[in-house]
Amino acid sequence: MNRYERLNALLGLLAERGRVEVDEVAAELAVSGATIRRDLDHLAGQRLLSRTRGGAVAHPEVAYDLPQRYKTVRRAGEKQRIGKAAAERVGRGAVVGMNGGTTTTEVARALVANADADGVLTVVTNALNIAGELAVRPRVKLVVTGGVARPQSYELVSPLAGRILGGLNLDVVFLGVDAIDPDAGAYADHEGEAEVNRMLAERAHRVVVVADSSKIGARAFAEICPIGLVHVLVTDTGATEEDVRRFGERGVEVVRV
């Protein structure tokens, strides 16, 4: 288990129990007590928990919907492959939209790696972490929507985003989702994120959903867009032939990587 997996596990245990003890958690995660103490000190430095003698307790000001940086380890290999395959579909000089999420972050990283030395890529996003990575790239023209930041996902939400997006045209938008179904469409867990994601999709000539196969057929709270607005789904090989068939019947190209 690497460090990010341990941090993820520790926060999950805090969410479940409210308190953890070093010796107990070290035994559960099969690492040394010294390692767990360092991990707890790190999380305490991020104000994600409060240290106690021999362990830690949940921080009263933290809602344990894990911040995105501690979710990146989940299906990391699949997400990197999805990001690379999605980025390869972007032409030189394109105007690209993307929402927040671990998979779209991998798309952004792959786009930078593929950037043409002679061209400028325009990226429109409501994700603060993606904006932070791209802002230092000289060949990326970065546009960030307005809104209020959600600490769980780093996405900017609220109607302020519409003031920016309403006047833009996007060649392609990459959407990370919490659920996608060939009948129900694409969904997010948070209604504010879903609304901004919908605006991104409506401003795009082409909508590409990037989602690992665990999202297929799942359920989430708020609709982003109906399946008729989705052109491509880039996912991993966990997607079944039946999934491919059902999406294909609704006009969605499925790319499995």
C-alpha positions in Angstrom: 0.0 0.0 0.0 1.5 3.3 -1.0 1.2 6.6 0.8 -1.8 8.0 -1.0 -3.6 4.7 -0.4 -2.8 4.9 3.3 -4.0 8.6 3.5 -7.2 7.6 1.8 -7.7 4.7 4.1 -7.0 6.8 7.2 -9.6 9.4 6.2 -12.1 6.7 5.4 -11.6 5.1 8.9 -12.0 8.5 10.5 -15.2 9.0 8.6 -16.5 5.7 9.8 -15.3 5.7 13.4 -14.6 9.3 14.3 -11.3 8.2 16.0 -8.3 6.1 15.1 -5.4 4.6 17.2 -1.9 4.3 15.8 -1.3 0.7 16.9 -4.7 -0.5 15.8 -4.5 1.2 12.4 -0.9 0.1 11.8 -2.0 -3.5 12.3 -5.0 -3.1 9.9 -2.9 -1.5 7.2 0.1 -3.8 7.7 2.6 -0.9 8.2 4.7 0.3 11.1 3.4 2.6 13.8 6.0 5.1 12.8 4.6 5.2 9.3 1.1 5.8 10.6 2.3 8.6 12.9 3.9 10.4 10.0 0.7 10.0 7.9 -1.4 11.4 10.8 1.0 14.3 11.3 0.7 15.1 7.6 -3.1 15.0 7.6 -3.1 17.1 10.8 -0.9 19.7 9.0 -3.6 19.8 6.3 -6.2 20.4 9.0 -8.0 17.2 8.0 -7.9 15.7 11.5 -6.8 16.5 15.0 -3.9 14.5 16.6 -4.4 12.9 20.0 -2.0 11.0 22.2 -1.6 7.7 20.4 -3.9 8.5 17.5 -6.3 11.1 15.9 -9.9 12.2 15.9 -12.0 13.6 13.1 -11.7 17.4 12.7 -15.0 19.1 13.6 -14.8 21.5 10.6 -14.2 18.7 8.0 -16.9 17.0 6.1 -15.3 13.7 5.2 -16.3 13.7 1.6 -12.6 13.2 0.7 -10.8 16.0 -1.1 -10.0 15.0 -4.7 -6.2 14.6 -4.1 -6.9 11.6 -1.9 -9.2 10.0 -4.4 -6.7 9.9 -7.2 -5.3 6.5 -6.2 -8.7 4.8 -7.0 -8.4 3.1 -10.4 -5.4 5.3 -11.1 -4.1 3.1 -14.0 -7.5 3.1 -15.7 -7.9 6.8 -15.3 -4.4 7.5 -16.8 -5.2 5.4 -19.8 -8.6 7.0 -20.3 -7.0 10.5 -20.0 -4.3 9.7 -22.6 -6.8 8.2 -25.0 -9.2 11.1 -24.6 -6.4 13.7 -25.1 -5.4 12.1 -28.4 -8.8 13.1 -29.8 -8.0 16.8 -29.5 -6.9 18.6 -32.6 -4.3 21.4 -32.9 -5.6 24.8 -31.7 -8.8 23.4 -30.3 -10.9 25.0 -27.7 -11.4 22.4 -24.9 -13.8 22.5 -22.0 -13.5 20.2 -18.9 -15.1 19.9 -15.5 -13.4 18.7 -12.4 -12.6 15.2 -11.3 -9.7 12.8 -11.1 -10.2 11.5 -14.7 -10.5 14.9 -16.3 -7.3 15.9 -14.4 -5.6 13.0 -16.3 -7.0 14.3 -19.5 -5.5 17.8 -18.8 -2.1 16.3 -18.0 -2.1 14.3 -21.2 -3.2 17.3 -23.2 -0.1 19.2 -21.9 2.1 16.3 -22.8 0.7 16.2 -26.3 0.7 20.0 -26.8 2.0 21.1 -30.2 5.1 23.3 -29.8 3.8 25.6 -32.6 0.2 25.9 -31.4 -1.9 27.2 -28.5 -4.5 25.1 -26.8 -7.4 26.9 -25.2 -8.9 25.2 -22.1 -12.0 26.4 -20.3 -12.6 24.8 -16.9 -14.4 25.2 -13.6 -11.8 23.1 -11.8 -9.3 25.0 -9.6 -6.8 22.1 -9.5 -6.7 21.8 -13.3 -6.4 25.5 -13.7 -3.5 25.5 -11.2 -1.7 22.8 -13.3 -2.3 24.6 -16.6 -1.7 28.2 -15.6 2.0 27.8 -15.8 2.0 26.2 -19.3 2.9 28.9 -21.9 1.1 27.1 -24.7 -2.2 26.9 -22.9 -4.7 29.7 -23.0 -6.6 29.2 -19.8 -10.2 30.4 -19.1 -11.6 29.8 -15.6 -15.3 30.1 -14.9 -16.5 32.1 -11.9 -18.3 30.5 -9.0 -17.9 29.3 -5.4 -15.3 26.6 -4.8 -16.3 23.2 -3.4 -13.4 21.8 -1.3 -14.4 18.2 -2.0 -13.9 18.5 -5.8 -12.1 21.9 -6.3 -15.0 22.8 -8.8 -16.4 26.2 -9.0 -20.2 26.2 -8.9 -23.1 28.7 -8.9 -24.8 30.7 -11.6 -21.8 33.0 -11.9 -20.3 30.3 -14.2 -23.0 31.0 -16.7 -21.9 34.6 -17.2 -18.6 33.2 -18.7 -19.8 30.1 -20.4 -22.8 31.8 -22.1 -20.6 33.7 -24.5 -18.2 30.9 -25.4 -18.2 28.1 -28.0 -16.2 24.9 -27.3 -14.9 22.4 -29.9 -15.0 19.6 -27.3 -15.8 19.2 -23.7 -14.5 16.3 -21.5 -16.9 15.5 -18.7 -16.1 13.5 -15.6 -19.2 12.0 -14.1 -20.4 10.1 -11.1 -22.7 7.9 -13.1 -23.6 7.3 -16.8 -26.3 5.1 -18.2 -27.4 4.6 -21.8 -31.0 5.2 -20.8 -30.7 7.8 -18.0 -27.8 9.8 -19.3 -24.9 11.4 -17.3 -25.2 12.3 -13.6 -23.2 14.0 -10.8 -23.6 13.6 -7.0 -23.8 17.4 -6.4 -26.5 19.5 -8.1 -24.3 22.6 -8.3 -21.6 20.7 -10.2 -24.2 19.1 -12.4 -25.6 22.5 -13.4 -22.1 23.9 -14.5 -21.3 20.6 -16.2 -24.5 20.9 -18.2 -23.6 24.4 -19.3 -20.2 23.2 -20.5 -21.9 20.4 -22.5 -24.4 22.7 -24.0 -21.6 25.1 -25.3 -19.6 22.2 -26.9 -19.7 20.9 -30.5 -18.7 17.5 -29.2 -19.3 16.0 -25.7 -16.9 13.3 -24.5 -17.6 11.6 -21.2 -14.5 10.2 -19.5 -15.4 7.6 -16.8 -14.0 4.3 -15.6 -16.3 1.3 -15.9 -17.5 1.5 -12.3 -19.5 4.6 -13.3 -21.5 2.7 -15.9 -25.0 1.9 -14.7 -24.4 3.6 -11.4 -26.8 6.0 -9.8 -26.2 9.6 -8.8 -28.3 12.5 -7.6 -28.4 15.2 -10.3 -28.6 15.0 -14.1 -25.8 16.6 -16.1 -27.3 15.8 -19.6 -29.4 13.2 -21.4 -27.5 10.5 -23.3 -28.5 12.2 -26.6 -26.1 15.0 -25.9 -23.1 12.6 -25.4 -21.0 11.7 -28.5 -18.3 9.6 -27.0 -17.6 7.6 -23.9 -14.0 6.8 -23.1 -13.8 4.1 -20.4 -11.7 1.0 -19.5 -11.9 -2.6 -20.5 -14.2 -3.3 -17.6 -17.0 -2.1 -19.8 -18.9 -5.1 -21.2 -19.9 -5.9 -24.8 -23.5 -5.4 -23.6 -22.5 -1.9 -22.4 -21.0 -1.1 -25.7 -24.0 -2.4 -27.6 -26.5 -0.4 -25.5 -24.6 2.9 -25.8 -24.1 2.3 -29.5 -27.8 1.9 -30.0 -28.2 5.4 -28.6 -25.5 6.9 -30.9 -22.6 7.0 -28.4 -19.2 5.8 -29.6 -17.5 3.7 -26.8 -13.7 3.7 -26.6 -12.3 1.0 -24.2 -8.7 1.3 -23.1 
